[in-house]
């Protein structure tokens, strides 16, 4: 498996996906070698071996995370990424495996070289595209690496149908090699509901343009007119932080909006357990694992129609990403009517937890089995 991120150091859903998938694959009896440019430390998973180039990290740990390259990696980042791919392409022990599985664009060039050299089948999972991250203004270098992986992969896994459609239309991925495997969440005892007197409307995620957090703030201004005691929390970090801070001041809601920056997993779970409503206003959202985590905590969610999570949840309010008034109306509705909030939260929790990472791993193994003559579907 070729991946850029793995807990505890990750900036988005890709790192969570890799960790949870590896946990379940090894429980099924499979062994995973995880190729990464960093040397950890990693959250240990029995049955997973981590490999990186040399004795030092191939990439400076201060580099942006998976989703946060802004207009594109600088020259030093590109050189480090090329070294990482050269190492993958020439790594002798790849030949000892049954297949290669690469996540997103970082390792595609190396994974394709390794697959050609060893004649192993190649699977590529796409968590987001450069078109999504750049809001339609893709950086050519990243786009080319995405296309290389998609052209040469024997199977392509998308994390939502909406993303799969984009892969067909913009990248020319044939329907016959495209599969959809959604993300999932794992239940946590820390997600038990915490009751308190103040209403909390929560956003958790990166502060990037594609996330539409400005819509969250504009909706917060309108909700405040009807629910003046509501606290709006923005948890996460990213390049949009200075602009969003300024926008909150301009909207006159600085005293009602709390910017927390980066939060730990324990802190995130505490926020979810305390929230009255969760909001995911993304302009584009290939999946939206944060919304699924909120649902698992029994929190009713208002999400954009572009989010992949809306495909599997009939228990959320889905709104056009640009419709600030509708976001505000739905949030206000949930705050005003506790019976509705409770009913939607309970239904959302059932939806989020009815299928978990075990099911997603089995679906992934089925994809492997298509390429290995069923070998990928066997367990110990």
C-alpha positions as a LaTeX table, in Angstrom:
\begin{tabular}{lrrr}
\hline
Residue & $x$ (\AA) & $y$ (\AA) & $z$ (\AA) \\
\hline
Unk1 & 0.00 & 0.00 & 0.00 \\
Unk2 & 1.36 & 3.39 & $-1.04$ \\
Unk3 & 0.14 & 6.34 & 1.02 \\
Unk4 & 1.20 & 9.80 & 2.07 \\
Unk5 & $-0.46$ & 9.94 & 5.46 \\
Unk6 & $-0.98$ & 7.60 & 8.38 \\
Unk7 & $-2.07$ & 8.45 & 11.95 \\
Unk8 & $-1.24$ & 10.04 & 14.23 \\
Unk9 & 0.03 & 12.57 & 11.65 \\
Unk10 & $-2.68$ & 13.26 & 9.11 \\
Unk11 & $-4.69$ & 16.25 & 7.90 \\
Unk12 & $-7.82$ & 14.65 & 6.48 \\
Unk13 & $-9.82$ & 11.56 & 5.69 \\
Unk14 & $-7.12$ & 9.84 & 3.63 \\
Unk15 & $-4.99$ & 9.05 & 6.67 \\
Unk16 & $-8.01$ & 7.77 & 8.61 \\
Unk17 & $-9.07$ & 5.63 & 5.64 \\
Unk18 & $-5.62$ & 4.04 & 5.31 \\
Unk19 & $-5.41$ & 3.31 & 9.03 \\
Unk20 & $-8.87$ & 1.77 & 9.34 \\
Unk21 & $-8.54$ & $-0.21$ & 6.11 \\
Unk22 & $-5.20$ & $-1.63$ & 7.25 \\
Unk23 & $-6.68$ & $-2.62$ & 10.61 \\
Unk24 & $-9.49$ & $-4.57$ & 8.98 \\
Unk25 & $-7.36$ & $-6.13$ & 6.24 \\
Unk26 & $-5.01$ & $-7.56$ & 8.83 \\
Unk27 & $-7.94$ & $-8.85$ & 10.90 \\
Unk28 & $-8.99$ & $-10.74$ & 7.78 \\
Unk29 & $-5.56$ & $-12.38$ & 7.69 \\
Unk30 & $-3.83$ & $-10.22$ & 5.11 \\
Unk31 & $-0.39$ & $-8.68$ & 5.54 \\
Unk32 & 0.28 & $-5.10$ & 4.50 \\
Unk33 & 3.52 & $-3.28$ & 3.75 \\
Unk34 & 2.83 & 0.45 & 3.94 \\
Unk35 & 5.18 & 2.63 & 1.88 \\
Unk36 & 5.43 & 6.20 & 3.15 \\
Unk37 & 7.91 & 9.08 & 2.72 \\
Unk38 & 7.94 & 9.68 & 6.49 \\
Unk39 & 9.55 & 7.62 & 9.24 \\
Unk40 & 6.79 & 8.00 & 11.78 \\
Unk41 & 6.13 & 7.39 & 14.54 \\
Unk42 & 2.98 & 5.64 & 13.31 \\
Unk43 & 0.00 & 4.31 & 15.19 \\
Unk44 & 0.93 & 0.62 & 15.31 \\
Unk45 & $-1.25$ & $-1.96$ & 13.57 \\
Unk46 & $-0.43$ & $-5.65$ & 14.00 \\
Unk47 & 0.29 & $-7.15$ & 10.59 \\
Unk48 & 1.34 & $-3.84$ & 9.02 \\
Unk49 & 5.02 & $-3.16$ & 8.25 \\
Unk50 & 6.05 & 0.43 & 7.54 \\
Unk51 & 8.79 & 1.20 & 5.04 \\
Unk52 & 10.34 & 4.51 & 4.06 \\
Unk53 & 13.38 & 5.53 & 2.01 \\
Unk54 & 16.69 & 5.34 & 3.87 \\
Unk55 & 17.16 & 6.02 & 7.55 \\
Unk56 & 15.76 & 9.56 & 7.40 \\
Unk57 & 12.45 & 10.90 & 6.14 \\
Unk58 & 12.36 & 11.37 & 2.37 \\
Unk59 & 10.13 & 14.38 & 2.92 \\
Unk60 & 10.43 & 17.06 & 5.59 \\
Unk61 & 7.65 & 16.52 & 8.12 \\
Unk62 & 6.91 & 20.26 & 8.00 \\
Unk63 & 5.60 & 19.94 & 4.45 \\
Unk64 & 1.85 & 20.47 & 4.02 \\
Unk65 & $-0.42$ & 17.49 & 4.48 \\
Unk66 & $-2.25$ & 15.56 & 1.82 \\
Unk67 & $-4.74$ & 18.27 & 0.90 \\
Unk68 & $-2.90$ & 21.48 & 1.69 \\
Unk69 & $-0.52$ & 22.22 & $-1.16$ \\
Unk70 & $-2.35$ & 25.41 & $-2.09$ \\
Unk71 & $-1.39$ & 26.35 & $-5.66$ \\
Unk72 & 0.95 & 23.36 & $-5.80$ \\
Unk73 & 4.11 & 21.97 & $-4.22$ \\
Unk74 & 7.21 & 24.15 & $-4.38$ \\
Unk75 & 10.48 & 22.99 & $-5.97$ \\
Unk76 & 11.82 & 21.35 & $-2.79$ \\
Unk77 & 8.57 & 19.47 & $-2.26$ \\
Unk78 & 8.54 & 18.29 & $-5.87$ \\
Unk79 & 12.12 & 17.03 & $-5.57$ \\
Unk80 & 11.24 & 15.12 & $-2.39$ \\
Unk81 & 8.11 & 13.64 & $-3.98$ \\
Unk82 & 10.16 & 12.54 & $-7.00$ \\
Unk83 & 12.70 & 10.84 & $-4.72$ \\
Unk84 & 9.87 & 9.05 & $-2.94$ \\
Unk85 & 8.46 & 7.79 & $-6.24$ \\
Unk86 & 11.89 & 6.71 & $-7.50$ \\
Unk87 & 12.31 & 4.67 & $-4.33$ \\
Unk88 & 8.89 & 3.01 & $-4.72$ \\
Unk89 & 9.54 & 2.19 & $-8.37$ \\
Unk90 & 12.82 & 0.41 & $-7.60$ \\
Unk91 & 11.99 & $-1.25$ & $-4.25$ \\
Unk92 & 12.89 & $-4.97$ & $-4.68$ \\
Unk93 & 10.51 & $-6.35$ & $-2.03$ \\
Unk94 & 7.45 & $-5.14$ & $-3.94$ \\
Unk95 & 7.79 & $-8.31$ & $-6.03$ \\
Unk96 & 7.06 & $-10.40$ & $-2.92$ \\
Unk97 & 3.49 & $-9.08$ & $-2.73$ \\
Unk98 & 0.26 & $-9.99$ & $-4.50$ \\
Unk99 & $-0.75$ & $-6.50$ & $-5.58$ \\
Unk100 & $-0.11$ & $-2.77$ & $-5.18$ \\
Unk101 & $-2.66$ & $-0.29$ & $-3.81$ \\
Unk102 & $-1.92$ & 3.44 & $-4.14$ \\
Unk103 & $-3.94$ & 6.27 & $-2.56$ \\
Unk104 & $-4.32$ & 9.56 & $-4.44$ \\
Unk105 & $-1.59$ & 11.17 & $-6.55$ \\
Unk106 & 1.57 & 11.31 & $-4.43$ \\
Unk107 & 2.88 & 7.85 & $-5.18$ \\
Unk108 & 1.26 & 7.11 & $-8.54$ \\
Unk109 & 4.39 & 7.44 & $-10.68$ \\
Unk110 & 6.39 & 5.10 & $-8.45$ \\
Unk111 & 3.52 & 2.65 & $-8.05$ \\
Unk112 & 3.02 & 2.44 & $-11.81$ \\
Unk113 & 6.75 & 1.78 & $-12.33$ \\
Unk114 & 6.74 & $-0.89$ & $-9.63$ \\
Unk115 & 3.63 & $-2.55$ & $-11.09$ \\
Unk116 & 5.16 & $-2.66$ & $-14.56$ \\
Unk117 & 8.48 & $-3.99$ & $-13.25$ \\
Unk118 & 6.90 & $-6.74$ & $-11.15$ \\
Unk119 & 3.79 & $-7.31$ & $-13.33$ \\
Unk120 & 1.61 & $-7.00$ & $-10.25$ \\
Unk121 & $-1.95$ & $-5.67$ & $-10.50$ \\
Unk122 & $-2.43$ & $-2.07$ & $-9.43$ \\
Unk123 & $-5.40$ & $-0.60$ & $-7.51$ \\
Unk124 & $-5.80$ & 3.16 & $-7.04$ \\
Unk125 & $-8.15$ & 4.73 & $-4.50$ \\
Unk126 & $-9.12$ & 8.34 & $-5.19$ \\
Unk127 & $-10.15$ & 10.37 & $-2.15$ \\
Unk128 & $-10.31$ & 13.72 & $-3.94$ \\
Unk129 & $-9.13$ & 15.18 & $-7.24$ \\
Unk130 & $-7.07$ & 18.20 & $-8.15$ \\
Unk131 & $-10.18$ & 19.70 & $-9.74$ \\
Unk132 & $-11.90$ & 19.50 & $-6.32$ \\
Unk133 & $-9.00$ & 20.81 & $-4.29$ \\
Unk134 & $-8.38$ & 23.74 & $-6.65$ \\
Unk135 & $-12.08$ & 24.53 & $-7.23$ \\
Unk136 & $-11.72$ & 23.96 & $-10.96$ \\
Unk137 & $-8.24$ & 25.43 & $-11.47$ \\
Unk138 & $-6.01$ & 22.33 & $-11.37$ \\
Unk139 & $-2.27$ & 22.48 & $-11.05$ \\
Unk140 & $-0.88$ & 20.70 & $-14.11$ \\
Unk141 & 1.83 & 18.73 & $-12.32$ \\
Unk142 & $-0.57$ & 17.15 & $-9.84$ \\
Unk143 & $-3.17$ & 16.58 & $-12.55$ \\
Unk144 & $-0.61$ & 14.67 & $-14.62$ \\
Unk145 & 0.25 & 12.40 & $-11.69$ \\
Unk146 & $-3.42$ & 11.69 & $-11.08$ \\
Unk147 & $-3.92$ & 10.85 & $-14.74$ \\
Unk148 & $-0.89$ & 8.54 & $-14.75$ \\
Unk149 & $-2.29$ & 6.51 & $-11.88$ \\
Unk150 & $-5.81$ & 6.37 & $-13.31$ \\
Unk151 & $-4.62$ & 5.37 & $-16.78$ \\
Unk152 & $-2.45$ & 2.50 & $-15.55$ \\
Unk153 & $-4.48$ & 1.19 & $-12.60$ \\
Unk154 & $-6.27$ & $-2.10$ & $-13.17$ \\
Unk155 & $-9.03$ & $-1.02$ & $-10.80$ \\
Unk156 & $-9.96$ & 2.46 & $-9.55$ \\
Unk157 & $-11.85$ & 2.87 & $-6.26$ \\
Unk158 & $-13.78$ & 6.10 & $-5.67$ \\
Unk159 & $-15.10$ & 7.02 & $-2.22$ \\
Unk160 & $-18.48$ & 8.17 & $-3.63$ \\
Unk161 & $-20.61$ & 7.87 & $-6.77$ \\
Unk162 & $-20.28$ & 11.62 & $-7.34$ \\
Unk163 & $-16.49$ & 11.29 & $-7.37$ \\
Unk164 & $-16.73$ & 8.25 & $-9.65$ \\
Unk165 & $-18.74$ & 10.28 & $-12.14$ \\
Unk166 & $-16.04$ & 12.94 & $-12.16$ \\
Unk167 & $-13.37$ & 10.30 & $-12.77$ \\
Unk168 & $-15.31$ & 9.05 & $-15.79$ \\
Unk169 & $-16.07$ & 12.46 & $-17.25$ \\
Unk170 & $-12.85$ & 14.38 & $-16.58$ \\
Unk171 & $-10.22$ & 11.64 & $-16.50$ \\
Unk172 & $-11.72$ & 9.13 & $-18.90$ \\
Unk173 & $-11.75$ & 6.22 & $-16.43$ \\
Unk174 & $-13.70$ & 3.35 & $-18.06$ \\
Unk175 & $-16.82$ & 2.25 & $-16.22$ \\
Unk176 & $-15.56$ & $-1.35$ & $-16.24$ \\
Unk177 & $-12.60$ & $-0.67$ & $-13.95$ \\
Unk178 & $-14.31$ & 1.78 & $-11.60$ \\
Unk179 & $-15.66$ & 0.70 & $-8.20$ \\
Unk180 & $-17.21$ & 2.68 & $-5.32$ \\
Unk181 & $-16.24$ & 1.96 & $-1.71$ \\
Unk182 & $-17.50$ & 4.51 & 0.80 \\
Unk183 & $-15.75$ & 5.64 & 3.96 \\
Unk184 & $-17.00$ & 4.54 & 7.37 \\
Unk185 & $-16.59$ & 5.36 & 11.06 \\
Unk186 & $-15.71$ & 3.33 & 14.11 \\
Unk187 & $-17.90$ & 3.67 & 17.23 \\
Unk188 & $-16.21$ & 5.40 & 20.15 \\
Unk189 & $-17.32$ & 5.36 & 23.81 \\
Unk190 & $-16.23$ & 9.00 & 23.97 \\
Unk191 & $-19.11$ & 9.94 & 21.66 \\
Unk192 & $-21.79$ & 9.55 & 24.38 \\
Unk193 & $-23.99$ & 12.63 & 24.30 \\
Unk194 & $-23.18$ & 15.45 & 26.73 \\
Unk195 & $-26.18$ & 17.55 & 27.72 \\
Unk196 & $-25.78$ & 21.26 & 28.46 \\
Unk197 & $-27.85$ & 24.42 & 28.29 \\
Unk198 & $-26.16$ & 26.21 & 25.40 \\
Unk199 & $-26.74$ & 25.33 & 21.74 \\
Unk200 & $-23.56$ & 24.56 & 19.79 \\
Unk201 & $-23.31$ & 24.53 & 15.99 \\
Unk202 & $-20.11$ & 22.80 & 14.92 \\
Unk203 & $-17.83$ & 22.62 & 11.91 \\
Unk204 & $-14.83$ & 20.27 & 12.02 \\
Unk205 & $-12.43$ & 20.07 & 9.09 \\
Unk206 & $-9.75$ & 21.83 & 7.12 \\
Unk207 & $-9.98$ & 25.56 & 6.57 \\
Unk208 & $-9.64$ & 25.38 & 2.80 \\
Unk209 & $-11.58$ & 27.11 & 0.03 \\
Unk210 & $-13.27$ & 23.88 & $-1.10$ \\
Unk211 & $-14.76$ & 23.45 & 2.39 \\
Unk212 & $-17.02$ & 26.50 & 2.16 \\
Unk213 & $-16.49$ & 27.63 & 5.76 \\
Unk214 & $-17.39$ & 31.18 & 4.71 \\
Unk215 & $-20.92$ & 29.87 & 4.09 \\
Unk216 & $-20.92$ & 28.48 & 7.64 \\
Unk217 & $-20.05$ & 31.94 & 9.01 \\
Unk218 & $-22.62$ & 33.76 & 6.88 \\
Unk219 & $-25.27$ & 31.28 & 7.99 \\
Unk220 & $-24.14$ & 31.76 & 11.60 \\
Unk221 & $-24.87$ & 35.48 & 11.31 \\
Unk222 & $-28.44$ & 34.76 & 10.23 \\
Unk223 & $-29.00$ & 32.02 & 12.83 \\
Unk224 & $-27.81$ & 34.38 & 15.56 \\
Unk225 & $-30.74$ & 36.67 & 14.84 \\
Unk226 & $-33.16$ & 33.88 & 15.83 \\
Unk227 & $-31.02$ & 32.02 & 18.39 \\
Unk228 & $-28.81$ & 34.70 & 19.99 \\
Unk229 & $-27.28$ & 32.39 & 22.60 \\
Unk230 & $-25.88$ & 29.91 & 20.09 \\
Unk231 & $-22.13$ & 29.25 & 20.00 \\
Unk232 & $-20.56$ & 28.48 & 16.63 \\
Unk233 & $-17.36$ & 26.46 & 16.74 \\
Unk234 & $-14.86$ & 26.08 & 13.90 \\
Unk235 & $-12.34$ & 23.32 & 14.63 \\
Unk236 & $-9.47$ & 22.83 & 12.21 \\
Unk237 & $-6.61$ & 24.63 & 10.55 \\
Unk238 & $-5.67$ & 25.59 & 7.01 \\
Unk239 & $-4.80$ & 28.39 & 4.62 \\
Unk240 & $-8.22$ & 30.08 & 4.87 \\
Unk241 & $-7.87$ & 30.85 & 8.59 \\
Unk242 & $-6.84$ & 34.54 & 8.32 \\
Unk243 & $-9.60$ & 35.31 & 5.81 \\
Unk244 & $-12.25$ & 33.51 & 7.87 \\
Unk245 & $-11.18$ & 35.34 & 11.04 \\
Unk246 & $-11.54$ & 38.64 & 9.21 \\
Unk247 & $-14.91$ & 37.60 & 7.77 \\
Unk248 & $-16.28$ & 36.75 & 11.23 \\
Unk249 & $-15.28$ & 40.21 & 12.43 \\
Unk250 & $-16.81$ & 41.84 & 9.35 \\
Unk251 & $-20.08$ & 39.96 & 9.94 \\
Unk252 & $-20.16$ & 41.13 & 13.55 \\
Unk253 & $-20.18$ & 37.63 & 15.07 \\
Unk254 & $-16.66$ & 37.38 & 16.50 \\
Unk255 & $-18.10$ & 37.06 & 20.01 \\
Unk256 & $-20.20$ & 34.05 & 18.94 \\
Unk257 & $-17.64$ & 32.16 & 16.85 \\
Unk258 & $-14.84$ & 30.16 & 18.46 \\
Unk259 & $-11.89$ & 29.19 & 16.23 \\
Unk260 & $-10.11$ & 26.28 & 17.92 \\
Unk261 & $-7.41$ & 25.45 & 15.38 \\
Unk262 & $-6.11$ & 21.88 & 15.35 \\
Unk263 & $-7.89$ & 19.53 & 17.76 \\
Unk264 & $-6.85$ & 16.07 & 18.91 \\
Unk265 & $-9.03$ & 13.01 & 18.37 \\
Unk266 & $-10.14$ & 13.16 & 22.01 \\
Unk267 & $-11.00$ & 16.85 & 21.72 \\
Unk268 & $-12.89$ & 16.24 & 18.45 \\
Unk269 & $-14.94$ & 13.49 & 20.08 \\
Unk270 & $-15.76$ & 15.79 & 23.00 \\
Unk271 & $-16.92$ & 18.47 & 20.54 \\
Unk272 & $-19.11$ & 16.00 & 18.68 \\
Unk273 & $-20.62$ & 14.73 & 21.92 \\
Unk274 & $-21.49$ & 18.32 & 22.86 \\
Unk275 & $-22.76$ & 19.62 & 19.51 \\
Unk276 & $-26.40$ & 20.38 & 18.79 \\
Unk277 & $-25.96$ & 20.55 & 15.01 \\
Unk278 & $-23.08$ & 19.69 & 12.67 \\
Unk279 & $-22.60$ & 21.62 & 9.43 \\
Unk280 & $-20.61$ & 20.57 & 6.34 \\
Unk281 & $-20.99$ & 23.39 & 3.78 \\
Unk282 & $-18.37$ & 22.19 & 1.26 \\
Unk283 & $-18.31$ & 23.56 & $-2.26$ \\
Unk284 & $-17.02$ & 20.14 & $-3.28$ \\
Unk285 & $-16.73$ & 17.16 & $-0.93$ \\
Unk286 & $-15.81$ & 13.75 & $-2.37$ \\
Unk287 & $-17.08$ & 12.13 & 0.81 \\
Unk288 & $-17.14$ & 14.08 & 4.09 \\
Unk289 & $-16.00$ & 11.70 & 6.80 \\
Unk290 & $-16.35$ & 14.40 & 9.49 \\
Unk291 & $-20.10$ & 14.51 & 8.88 \\
Unk292 & $-20.29$ & 10.73 & 9.22 \\
Unk293 & $-18.41$ & 10.97 & 12.54 \\
Unk294 & $-20.94$ & 13.55 & 13.73 \\
Unk295 & $-23.82$ & 11.29 & 12.69 \\
Unk296 & $-22.22$ & 8.41 & 14.60 \\
Unk297 & $-22.34$ & 10.63 & 17.67 \\
Unk298 & $-26.07$ & 11.19 & 17.17 \\
Unk299 & $-25.68$ & 14.76 & 15.94 \\
Unk300 & $-28.08$ & 15.89 & 13.20 \\
Unk301 & $-26.19$ & 17.24 & 10.20 \\
Unk302 & $-26.76$ & 19.87 & 7.53 \\
Unk303 & $-24.52$ & 19.07 & 4.55 \\
Unk304 & $-24.02$ & 20.30 & 1.02 \\
Unk305 & $-25.61$ & 18.30 & $-1.77$ \\
Unk306 & $-22.18$ & 17.83 & $-3.34$ \\
Unk307 & $-20.91$ & 15.71 & $-0.43$ \\
Unk308 & $-20.53$ & 11.98 & $-0.90$ \\
Unk309 & $-21.94$ & 11.33 & 2.57 \\
Unk310 & $-25.30$ & 12.61 & 1.32 \\
Unk311 & $-25.43$ & 9.56 & $-0.98$ \\
Unk312 & $-25.65$ & 7.12 & 1.92 \\
Unk313 & $-27.64$ & 9.19 & 4.41 \\
Unk314 & $-31.35$ & 9.92 & 4.16 \\
Unk315 & $-31.23$ & 11.35 & 7.67 \\
Unk316 & $-29.45$ & 14.65 & 6.95 \\
Unk317 & $-30.56$ & 17.98 & 5.53 \\
Unk318 & $-28.85$ & 18.33 & 2.13 \\
Unk319 & $-28.54$ & 21.91 & 0.89 \\
Unk320 & $-26.98$ & 23.59 & $-2.18$ \\
Unk321 & $-23.52$ & 24.72 & $-1.12$ \\
Unk322 & $-24.18$ & 28.32 & $-2.17$ \\
Unk323 & $-27.53$ & 28.69 & $-0.40$ \\
Unk324 & $-26.65$ & 30.51 & 2.81 \\
Unk325 & $-30.29$ & 31.23 & 3.61 \\
Unk326 & $-31.23$ & 27.55 & 3.40 \\
Unk327 & $-28.29$ & 26.53 & 5.59 \\
Unk328 & $-29.40$ & 29.09 & 8.17 \\
Unk329 & $-33.03$ & 27.98 & 7.94 \\
Unk330 & $-32.21$ & 24.30 & 8.46 \\
Unk331 & $-29.84$ & 25.01 & 11.36 \\
Unk332 & $-32.45$ & 27.25 & 13.03 \\
Unk333 & $-35.11$ & 24.60 & 12.54 \\
Unk334 & $-33.00$ & 21.98 & 14.32 \\
Unk335 & $-32.21$ & 24.37 & 17.17 \\
Unk336 & $-35.85$ & 25.37 & 17.65 \\
Unk337 & $-37.38$ & 21.90 & 17.68 \\
Unk338 & $-35.63$ & 19.47 & 20.06 \\
Unk339 & $-37.91$ & 16.58 & 19.02 \\
Unk340 & $-36.82$ & 16.95 & 15.40 \\
Unk341 & $-33.20$ & 17.27 & 16.47 \\
Unk342 & $-33.42$ & 14.12 & 18.58 \\
Unk343 & $-35.20$ & 12.09 & 15.90 \\
Unk344 & $-32.78$ & 13.10 & 13.15 \\
Unk345 & $-29.82$ & 12.46 & 15.41 \\
Unk346 & $-30.99$ & 8.94 & 16.26 \\
Unk347 & $-31.67$ & 8.12 & 12.62 \\
Unk348 & $-28.30$ & 9.56 & 11.58 \\
Unk349 & $-26.52$ & 7.44 & 14.18 \\
Unk350 & $-28.14$ & 4.26 & 12.90 \\
Unk351 & $-27.22$ & 5.16 & 9.31 \\
Unk352 & $-23.61$ & 5.91 & 10.20 \\
Unk353 & $-23.04$ & 2.72 & 12.18 \\
Unk354 & $-25.02$ & 0.12 & 10.25 \\
Unk355 & $-21.96$ & $-0.54$ & 8.05 \\
Unk356 & $-18.43$ & $-0.02$ & 9.30 \\
Unk357 & $-14.83$ & $-0.44$ & 8.26 \\
Unk358 & $-15.15$ & $-4.23$ & 8.35 \\
Unk359 & $-17.67$ & $-4.06$ & 5.50 \\
Unk360 & $-15.51$ & $-1.54$ & 3.60 \\
Unk361 & $-12.48$ & $-3.82$ & 3.93 \\
Unk362 & $-14.46$ & $-6.77$ & 2.58 \\
Unk363 & $-15.56$ & $-4.66$ & $-0.38$ \\
Unk364 & $-11.95$ & $-3.68$ & $-1.00$ \\
Unk365 & $-10.82$ & $-7.29$ & $-0.80$ \\
Unk366 & $-13.45$ & $-8.16$ & $-3.40$ \\
Unk367 & $-11.80$ & $-5.64$ & $-5.71$ \\
Unk368 & $-8.43$ & $-7.26$ & $-5.00$ \\
Unk369 & $-9.91$ & $-10.66$ & $-5.79$ \\
Unk370 & $-10.99$ & $-9.47$ & $-9.24$ \\
Unk371 & $-7.31$ & $-8.99$ & $-10.06$ \\
Unk372 & $-5.73$ & $-11.93$ & $-8.27$ \\
Unk373 & $-8.07$ & $-14.71$ & $-9.35$ \\
Unk374 & $-9.80$ & $-14.76$ & $-5.97$ \\
Unk375 & $-6.55$ & $-14.89$ & $-4.02$ \\
Unk376 & $-7.26$ & $-11.49$ & $-2.51$ \\
Unk377 & $-10.54$ & $-12.76$ & $-1.06$ \\
Unk378 & $-9.01$ & $-15.52$ & 1.05 \\
Unk379 & $-8.43$ & $-15.17$ & 4.76 \\
Unk380 & $-6.31$ & $-17.13$ & 7.18 \\
\hline
\end{tabular}
